[in-house]
């Protein structure tokens, strides 16, 4: 499983998933890419999961066709302190994801 942290997710969150094959959009050189292009790049590079805070992504893209799973972190903000409480749930669902799945963790 290869996980990509979207640009809207604080990069330090990567440390919380250090036991996984995880990379950031910045590390991959994909900063500023639109969602459709990002999903294509992910698929081409063997990524299976996108971790994001973008709650509208599922309505903007054909995620079944993209072939990746999306985990949407829903918190008060996309700041690290607001996202940290969601990490245990992220760990517990990662191995259950299938391509095209969109899972929201947290509440608005």
C-alpha positions, 0 to 999 in steps of 0.5 A: 500500500502506497499512501499519498498525503494531499497538499491540504494535509499538514506534512508532519502528519506523515510521522504518524503513519511512518510504518506505512509507505507514505509520501507527500505531494511535495516530495513527489514534485506534484505541488499545484497539480489539479485533482484529476491530474493528481489521481492519474499520477498516483495511479501511474506511480502505484499509489493506492490511497490518498489522504486528504481533507478535501471533502468535495473531491468525491463530487469532482472526480470519478474515483472508481475510474481513478483506481485509488481509495480516498480517506477524507479527514473531517475536522474543525480545521486542517491543522495538525492538532485538529487532525491528530485525534483521527489518526487511530481511526486512519490506522484501523481502516487503511488495510480494509480499503479498496480502489474507489472507496471514499471513507470519511473519518471524523465529523464536521 
